[in-house]
């Protein structure tokens, strides 16, 4: 019985093989014809429909996009407290009101981003992206009056119980000026999920920076029991360098099937950079005492410098909308507009002043504000 089954399987195998050989020419011919009809454009469109949530342009599209943004950002540097008041060291128990701390004015600054993108392997949706960010160089200054319990914090430590109560600032001023230049070069790949409603673009690349910041605090008043008619410090910090950057672009097309709102998306970005470079700080002081027995003017000039790594965290969230147009099928061009809230945290960035003055902890630089822009793909 076992032998009969073996013979039966052998006969069936020969029959199937013969049928396949007989059908092979026709199948091969059909496959060849079908293959000749499917060109590279169809294959790319197929890949785009499955993997790409961006605009579906025609076969003549170059895959290049160009864009520009208007930015209204604020640059805030921690660790620049200039004066503080209502700190009493006379040992009395009298009730005191809440005091305040004086900082420089951190203004909203105008600026721009310009960026370009090119798809280098269309079927794989891999792209190269280049962006330059610039902010205007406008100084912001705060001024105020003081009194017997107002202390210049770059000379006096209020926690030091040995300070003399005669030290105080009668008037003060503090200004801050920034020069902000950042360039990003990155490579990314855009893929989508949930029927093209949710897209992710992981990227990595290089960030280059060359920034300068000038802090000028000044006050008039009494220090170490001698009246100073003018006491000004100029602290200039320059940081330049480059390093690696990686992150994610995210987009959620929440009305994907809508005729009018299909191009509307919630978009966001997160990235982490590590910039290695040179930081140097030039610090000068000008003091003109006028107390009895004090003549002349005192000057101080110093430079401190170091090589270091600065971590930078980028986050943004906002809305975008895009529309295709041009040509017989309205797919020659695509325009996209967006509005975002951007923020960057430069960790441990601030190095104003030097070891000559009271030491301060690591201070962060925060860049934040609104971005409005557009780009066109063709």
C-alpha positions in Angstrom: 0.0 0.0 0.0 2.8 2.3 0.8 4.4 1.6 -2.5 1.2 2.5 -4.4 1.1 5.9 -2.7 4.6 6.6 -3.7 3.8 5.8 -7.3 0.7 8.0 -7.1 2.8 11.0 -5.8 5.3 10.5 -8.5 2.7 10.5 -11.3 1.1 13.7 -9.8 4.5 15.4 -9.6 5.4 14.7 -13.3 1.9 15.9 -14.4 2.3 19.2 -12.5 5.8 19.8 -13.8 4.6 19.2 -17.4 1.8 21.7 -16.9 4.2 24.3 -15.6 6.6 23.9 -18.5 3.8 24.1 -21.0 2.5 27.3 -19.4 5.9 28.9 -18.9 6.3 30.6 -22.4 2.9 32.2 -22.1 3.5 33.4 -18.5 6.9 34.7 -19.4 5.6 36.5 -22.4 2.8 38.0 -20.3 5.3 39.0 -17.6 7.6 40.6 -20.1 4.8 42.6 -21.6 3.6 43.8 -18.2 7.1 44.7 -17.2 7.6 46.8 -20.4 4.4 48.6 -19.6 5.4 49.6 -16.1 8.1 52.3 -16.2 10.1 53.7 -13.4 7.7 56.5 -12.8 4.9 54.1 -12.1 7.2 52.2 -9.7 8.1 55.4 -7.9 4.4 56.5 -7.7 3.6 53.1 -6.2 6.3 53.5 -3.6 5.1 57.1 -2.9 1.5 55.9 -2.4 2.6 53.4 0.2 5.4 55.2 1.9 5.2 58.9 1.3 2.8 61.4 2.9 4.0 64.4 0.9 2.7 65.9 -2.3 2.3 63.6 -5.3 3.8 65.6 -8.2 4.0 64.7 -11.9 6.8 62.6 -13.5 8.6 65.8 -14.6 9.0 67.1 -11.1 12.6 67.7 -10.0 12.0 66.9 -6.3 13.4 70.3 -5.2 11.8 72.6 -2.7 12.8 76.1 -1.7 11.4 78.1 1.3 11.7 81.1 3.5 10.4 81.9 7.0 9.9 85.1 9.0 10.8 84.6 12.7 10.0 86.6 15.7 12.2 85.1 18.4 13.4 86.1 21.9 16.9 85.2 23.2 17.0 84.8 27.0 20.3 84.3 28.8 20.2 83.0 32.4 22.7 84.1 35.0 22.7 87.9 34.1 21.1 89.2 37.3 22.4 92.7 37.7 20.9 94.0 41.0 18.7 92.7 43.8 16.9 94.7 46.5 15.2 94.4 49.9 17.9 92.3 51.5 18.5 93.4 55.0 21.6 92.5 57.2 21.0 94.8 60.2 19.4 92.1 62.3 16.0 93.9 62.7 12.7 92.1 62.7 10.9 94.8 60.9 8.5 93.6 58.2 9.8 94.1 54.7 8.1 94.1 51.4 8.9 91.8 48.5 11.9 93.0 46.4 12.8 92.4 42.8 15.8 91.5 40.7 17.1 93.5 37.7 17.9 91.8 34.4 18.7 93.1 31.0 15.8 93.5 28.6 15.4 90.5 26.3 13.6 91.9 23.3 11.7 90.1 20.6 14.0 90.0 17.6 13.1 89.9 13.9 14.9 87.4 11.7 14.6 84.8 9.0 15.2 81.2 7.9 16.0 80.2 4.4 16.1 76.6 3.4 16.2 74.2 0.5 15.5 70.5 0.1 16.2 68.0 -2.7 15.1 64.4 -3.0 18.2 62.3 -3.9 16.5 58.9 -4.3 12.9 59.4 -5.1 11.7 55.9 -4.7 13.2 55.7 -1.2 12.1 59.3 -0.3 15.6 60.2 0.9 16.4 63.9 0.9 19.1 66.5 1.7 18.0 69.6 3.6 20.0 72.8 4.2 18.9 75.7 6.4 20.3 79.0 7.6 18.9 81.0 10.6 19.7 84.6 11.4 18.4 87.1 14.0 18.8 90.9 14.1 21.4 92.4 16.4 19.5 94.9 18.6 20.4 95.7 22.2 17.8 95.6 24.9 18.3 97.6 28.1 16.6 97.9 31.5 17.3 100.7 33.9 16.2 101.4 37.5 16.9 103.2 40.8 18.1 101.6 44.0 18.8 102.6 47.5 20.4 101.4 50.7 19.2 97.8 50.2 19.9 97.4 46.5 23.1 95.4 45.7 25.1 95.0 42.4 25.2 91.2 42.2 28.3 91.0 40.1 30.3 92.5 43.0 28.3 91.7 46.1 27.0 88.3 47.3 23.9 89.0 49.5 24.4 85.6 51.2 27.8 86.7 52.5 27.0 88.1 56.0 30.2 90.0 56.0 29.1 92.6 53.5 28.9 96.1 54.8 25.4 97.7 54.8 26.9 100.8 53.2 27.4 99.0 49.9 24.5 99.8 47.5 23.5 100.9 44.1 21.6 104.2 43.6 21.0 103.7 39.9 21.7 100.8 37.6 21.5 99.7 33.9 21.8 96.4 32.2 21.9 95.7 28.4 22.2 92.6 26.3 23.0 92.2 22.6 23.0 89.0 20.6 24.3 87.9 17.2 22.8 84.6 16.2 23.8 82.5 13.2 23.0 78.8 12.8 23.3 76.5 9.8 21.9 73.0 9.6 22.7 70.4 7.0 20.8 67.1 7.3 19.7 63.9 5.5 16.3 62.5 6.2 13.8 59.9 4.9 10.0 60.5 5.0 7.7 57.5 5.7 4.0 57.3 6.6 1.6 55.2 8.6 -2.2 54.9 9.1 -3.0 55.3 5.4 -0.7 58.3 4.9 -2.4 60.2 7.8 0.7 60.2 10.0 4.2 60.7 8.7 7.6 60.6 10.3 10.9 61.9 8.9 13.9 60.8 10.9 17.0 62.8 10.1 20.7 63.3 11.1 23.3 65.8 10.1 25.6 68.6 11.1 24.9 71.9 12.9 27.2 74.9 12.7 27.0 78.0 15.0 28.8 81.3 15.3 27.2 83.4 18.0 28.2 86.5 20.0 26.6 88.0 23.1 27.5 91.2 24.9 26.3 91.9 28.4 26.9 95.4 29.8 25.8 95.9 33.5 26.6 99.2 35.2 25.7 101.1 38.3 26.4 104.2 40.4 26.5 104.0 44.2 28.8 103.0 47.0 31.0 99.9 47.1 33.4 99.1 49.9 32.6 102.5 51.5 33.8 104.5 48.6 31.5 106.4 46.2 31.8 105.2 42.6 30.4 107.8 40.1 30.7 105.2 37.3 31.1 101.5 37.4 30.6 99.6 34.1 31.5 96.0 33.0 31.5 94.9 29.4 31.4 91.1 29.0 31.6 89.8 25.4 31.1 86.1 24.7 31.9 84.5 21.3 31.0 80.8 20.7 31.6 79.1 17.4 31.8 75.4 16.4 30.0 72.5 14.8 28.7 69.1 15.7 26.2 66.3 15.0 22.5 66.7 15.1 19.6 64.1 14.9 15.9 64.2 15.3 12.4 63.6 14.0 9.9 65.6 11.9 6.3 64.6 12.6 3.0 65.4 10.7 -0.6 64.3 11.3 -3.0 64.9 8.4 -6.2 64.7 10.4 -8.6 65.5 7.5 -6.9 63.3 4.9 -10.1 62.5 3.0 -11.6 66.0 3.0 -11.9 67.9 -0.2 -11.2 71.3 1.4 -9.1 70.5 4.4 -7.1 67.5 3.1 -3.8 69.5 3.1 -4.1 70.6 6.7 -1.7 69.1 9.2 -0.4 69.3 12.7 3.4 69.3 12.4 6.2 69.1 15.0 10.0 68.6 15.3 12.4 67.5 18.0 16.1 67.3 17.7 19.3 67.0 19.8 22.6 68.5 18.9 26.1 68.4 20.4 28.2 71.3 19.2 31.9 71.3 19.9 33.9 74.5 19.5 35.7 77.4 21.0 34.2 79.9 23.5 36.1 83.0 24.7 34.9 85.8 26.9 36.4 89.3 26.9 35.7 91.2 30.1 36.6 94.8 30.8 35.8 97.0 33.7 35.7 100.8 34.1 35.5 102.4 37.5 35.9 106.0 38.4 35.8 106.5 42.2 35.2 109.9 43.7 35.5 109.3 47.5 37.9 111.4 49.6 41.5 110.4 49.0 40.6 108.4 45.8 41.8 109.7 42.5 42.2 108.4 39.0 40.3 105.7 37.1 40.6 101.9 37.5 40.5 99.6 34.5 40.4 95.8 34.2 40.7 93.7 31.1 40.8 89.9 30.8 40.1 87.1 28.4 39.1 83.5 29.3 38.8 80.8 26.7 38.0 77.1 26.5 37.0 74.3 24.1 33.8 72.6 25.1 30.7 70.7 24.0 27.3 72.5 24.1 24.1 70.3 24.1 21.2 71.9 22.2 17.6 70.7 22.4 15.2 71.9 19.6 11.4 71.6 19.8 8.6 73.0 17.6 4.9 72.5 17.0 2.4 74.1 14.7 0.1 73.9 11.7 0.8 73.6 8.0 -1.3 73.5 4.8 -0.3 72.5 1.3 -1.9 72.6 -2.2 -0.8 71.3 -5.6 -1.4 73.3 -8.8 -0.2 73.8 -12.4 -0.4 71.6 -15.4 -3.3 69.5 -16.8 -3.5 67.4 -13.6 -2.7 70.2 -11.0 0.5 68.3 -10.0 3.4 70.4 -11.5 3.9 72.4 -8.3 3.1 72.2 -4.6 3.0 75.2 -2.2 3.0 74.8 1.6 2.5 77.4 4.3 3.1 76.9 8.0 3.0 78.6 11.4 5.0 77.3 14.3 6.2 77.9 17.9 9.9 77.1 18.1 12.2 76.8 21.1 15.8 75.9 21.6 17.6 75.3 24.8 21.4 75.7 24.8 22.4 73.9 28.0 25.2 75.4 30.1 25.9 78.0 27.4 26.5 81.3 29.2 30.0 82.0 30.4 29.9 85.8 30.9 32.4 87.4 33.3 35.3 85.4 34.6 36.8 83.9 37.8 37.6 87.4 39.0 33.9 88.0 40.0 31.5 86.0 42.0 31.1 82.5 40.5 27.8 81.5 39.1 26.3 78.1 38.1 25.9 76.8 34.6 23.4 79.1 32.8 21.3 78.1 29.8 20.4 80.2 26.7 16.8 79.9 25.6 15.7 80.9 22.1 11.9 80.9 21.6 9.2 82.5 19.4 7.0 82.4 16.4 7.8 81.2 12.9 5.7 81.9 9.8 6.8 80.8 6.3 6.2 79.0 3.0 7.9 76.7 0.6 7.3 75.6 -3.0 8.2 72.2 -4.4 8.6 71.6 -8.2 
